[in-house]
Amino acid sequence: MAQDFEKRIDFLNYLINKELYNEAILESELIKKQFKNDSEQKELLNILIAKSYFHIDKDSALYYLDMIKQIEHKYYNYSKLLSSYLYLLDKENEKATIELLKVQNMDTSENCIYDLLNKSILTIENKTKDSVRLICSDLFYQERVINENQEKLKSIKNKSPLIAGVMSGLVPGLGKIYVGKKKEGISNFLIISLLGYQAYEGYRIGGKKDLRFITFSSLFSVFYIGNIWGSTLSVQIKKQETYEEVYNNISVTLTVPVDKLFKSK
């Protein structure tokens, strides 16, 4: 029976390595039904089921990864690191951190991915002050990406809606430029300047009752006030856009090292 189980596990590993995940899920269910496994076999099977679900159903993968509870088991740290990554992908940073805190007695490769995940979470949450130093030299690219994204978060962190509004009140579009939306700022400046010029020309030629003056001065007022209000709102919008950009950049840069971890056992 033990040999039969090992053969089925080898086949299950084959399916996973070939990225035949749906077939692997079906095979794992058959193995569960056909074999009464001891605790070690169950943990091995749970890991393989989690790996089968890993790329197609995060919730199911997390469920089976969470079933690895024996600290002394060789898959324990592995399961917690993969769980942390999946929680990070779902933007559940607190849960991702909790999974990292469960990791114990790491080997070198586990230390590398632990350090990378930890620094990634801290960066996404904007809790780092200095450039990242990762412990593994082969993560140079990931280190650079994280540091670049730290700078993006720092650049927007202290932007003030009040300052943006005042700046756009003084010079239309300047608040948008202050926030980092240069093209929108220039566009606002040109539109409002053109409306103001047309209103001035209407007043100069026909006075206050001139239709041209009335039309363009009304448009100028609407765009001018909207420009100030939009500049104040753009601070929060820019912060959210920057956060999403940072999250996406870090998620992408984690793909290669996590995939290496995924295939390591």
C-alpha positions in Angstrom: 0.0 0.0 0.0 2.8 2.4 0.8 4.4 1.8 -2.6 1.1 2.3 -4.3 0.7 5.6 -2.4 4.2 6.7 -3.4 3.5 5.9 -7.0 0.2 7.9 -6.9 2.1 10.8 -5.3 4.7 10.7 -8.0 2.0 10.9 -10.6 0.4 13.8 -8.7 3.7 15.6 -8.6 4.0 15.0 -12.4 0.7 16.6 -13.1 1.5 19.6 -11.0 4.9 20.1 -12.6 3.2 19.9 -16.0 0.8 22.6 -14.8 -2.2 20.2 -15.2 -3.8 21.6 -12.1 -7.4 20.5 -12.7 -6.2 17.0 -13.4 -4.1 17.1 -10.3 -7.1 18.2 -8.2 -9.1 15.2 -9.5 -6.2 12.8 -8.8 -5.7 14.1 -5.3 -9.4 13.6 -4.5 -9.0 10.0 -5.7 -6.0 9.4 -3.5 -7.8 10.8 -0.5 -10.6 8.3 -1.0 -8.5 5.3 -1.8 -5.8 5.5 1.0 -6.1 5.8 4.7 -3.0 7.9 5.3 -0.9 8.5 8.4 -0.3 12.0 9.6 2.9 12.5 7.5 1.2 11.2 4.4 -1.8 13.5 5.0 0.4 16.5 5.3 2.2 15.7 2.1 -1.1 15.2 0.4 -2.4 18.5 1.7 0.6 20.3 0.4 0.1 18.8 -3.0 -3.6 19.6 -3.1 -2.7 23.2 -2.1 -0.2 23.3 -4.9 -2.9 22.0 -7.3 -5.2 24.8 -6.3 -2.4 27.5 -6.0 -2.8 29.1 -9.4 -6.5 28.6 -9.9 -8.3 29.0 -6.6 -6.5 30.9 -3.8 -9.1 30.2 -1.2 -8.9 26.5 -1.6 -5.1 26.7 -1.7 -5.1 28.6 1.6 -7.5 26.1 3.2 -5.1 23.2 2.5 -2.0 25.2 3.4 -3.6 26.0 6.7 -3.9 22.3 7.5 -0.2 22.0 7.8 0.0 22.7 11.5 2.9 20.6 12.8 5.9 23.0 13.3 8.4 20.1 13.0 7.0 19.0 9.6 9.3 19.7 6.7 6.5 21.5 4.8 5.5 23.8 7.7 7.6 26.8 6.7 6.9 26.2 3.1 3.2 26.3 3.7 3.3 29.6 5.7 5.5 31.3 3.1 3.1 30.4 0.3 0.1 31.4 2.4 1.7 34.8 3.1 2.2 35.3 -0.7 -1.4 34.4 -1.5 -2.7 36.8 1.2 -0.5 39.5 -0.2 -2.1 39.0 -3.6 -5.5 39.5 -2.1 -4.3 42.7 -0.4 -4.8 41.1 3.1 -1.5 42.4 4.4 -2.2 41.8 8.0 -3.0 38.1 7.4 0.2 37.9 5.2 2.2 39.2 8.1 0.7 36.8 10.5 1.6 33.9 8.3 5.2 35.1 8.2 5.4 35.4 11.9 4.6 31.7 12.1 7.7 30.7 10.2 10.5 29.2 12.3 14.0 27.8 12.0 14.4 28.8 8.3 17.0 27.5 5.9 18.8 29.9 3.6 16.3 29.6 0.7 13.4 30.2 3.1 15.2 33.1 4.7 15.4 34.7 1.2 11.7 34.5 0.4 10.8 35.4 4.0 12.8 38.6 3.7 11.4 39.4 0.3 7.8 39.0 1.4 8.3 40.9 4.6 9.9 43.9 2.8 7.2 43.8 0.1 4.4 44.0 2.7 6.1 46.8 4.5 6.6 48.7 1.3 3.0 48.3 0.2 1.9 49.5 3.6 4.4 52.4 3.3 6.1 51.6 6.6 9.7 51.7 5.4 11.9 54.7 5.8 15.2 53.6 4.2 16.2 51.7 1.1 15.7 48.0 1.3 18.6 45.6 1.9 17.6 42.0 1.1 19.8 39.3 2.5 20.1 37.3 -0.8 22.3 38.6 -3.6 20.2 36.9 -6.3 17.3 39.1 -5.4 19.0 42.2 -6.6 16.3 42.9 -9.2 13.5 42.6 -6.6 15.4 44.9 -4.2 15.7 47.5 -6.9 11.9 47.3 -7.7 11.0 47.6 -4.0 13.2 50.6 -3.5 11.8 52.3 -6.6 8.3 51.8 -5.4 9.2 53.0 -1.9 10.2 56.3 -3.5 6.9 56.5 -5.4 5.0 56.2 -2.2 7.2 58.7 -0.4 6.7 61.2 -3.2 2.9 61.3 -2.7 2.7 60.6 1.0 2.8 64.2 2.3 0.9 65.9 -0.5 -1.8 68.2 0.9 -5.3 68.7 -0.7 -5.3 72.3 0.8 -2.0 73.2 -0.8 -3.2 71.7 -4.1 -6.4 73.7 -4.0 -4.6 77.0 -3.2 -2.1 76.5 -5.9 -4.8 75.9 -8.5 -6.6 79.0 -7.2 -3.5 81.1 -7.8 -2.6 79.4 -11.2 -5.1 77.1 -12.8 -3.7 73.6 -13.1 -0.7 74.2 -10.8 -2.3 72.0 -8.1 -2.6 69.1 -10.5 1.1 69.5 -11.4 1.9 69.6 -7.7 0.1 66.3 -7.2 2.0 64.7 -10.1 -0.6 65.0 -12.8 1.4 67.2 -15.1 -0.6 66.7 -18.3 -3.9 67.4 -16.6 -2.4 70.5 -15.0 -1.2 71.9 -18.3 -4.5 71.0 -20.0 -6.5 72.8 -17.3 -4.3 75.8 -17.5 -4.7 76.1 -21.3 -8.5 75.6 -21.2 -9.1 78.0 -18.4 -6.7 80.6 -19.9 -8.5 80.4 -23.2 -11.9 80.8 -21.6 -10.6 83.8 -19.6 -9.2 85.4 -22.7 -12.4 85.0 -24.6 -14.4 86.5 -21.6 -11.9 89.4 -21.5 -12.3 90.0 -25.3 -16.1 89.9 -25.0 -16.0 92.5 -22.1 -13.5 94.7 -23.9 -15.5 94.8 -27.1 -19.1 94.7 -25.9 -19.1 95.3 -22.1 -20.9 93.4 -19.4 -24.0 92.7 -21.5 -22.1 91.2 -24.4 -23.2 87.6 -25.1 -19.7 86.5 -25.7 -18.6 87.9 -22.3 -21.6 86.4 -20.5 -21.0 82.9 -22.1 -17.3 82.7 -21.6 -17.2 84.3 -18.2 -19.8 81.7 -17.0 -17.7 78.9 -18.4 -14.6 80.4 -17.0 -16.1 80.5 -13.5 -17.4 76.9 -13.7 -14.0 75.6 -15.0 -12.0 77.7 -12.5 -13.9 76.5 -9.5 -14.0 72.9 -10.8 -10.2 73.1 -11.3 -9.7 74.1 -7.6 -12.1 71.4 -6.4 -10.6 68.8 -8.7 -7.1 69.6 -7.5 -8.0 68.9 -3.9 -9.6 65.6 -4.9 -6.7 64.6 -7.1 -4.4 64.2 -4.1 -6.4 61.3 -2.8 -6.9 59.9 -6.3 -3.2 60.1 -7.0 -2.4 58.4 -3.7 -4.8 55.5 -4.6 -3.4 55.3 -8.1 0.2 55.2 -6.7 -0.8 52.5 -4.2 -2.3 50.4 -6.9 0.8 50.9 -9.1 3.1 49.9 -6.3 1.0 46.9 -5.4 0.9 45.7 -9.0 4.7 46.3 -9.5 5.6 44.3 -6.3 3.1 41.5 -7.1 4.7 41.1 -10.5 8.3 41.1 -9.2 7.4 38.4 -6.6 6.3 36.0 -9.3 9.7 34.6 -10.2 11.1 34.0 -6.6 7.7 32.6 -5.5 7.5 30.3 -8.5 11.0 29.1 -7.6 9.8 28.4 -4.1 6.6 26.7 -5.4 8.7 24.3 -7.5 11.3 23.6 -4.8 9.4 20.8 -3.0 
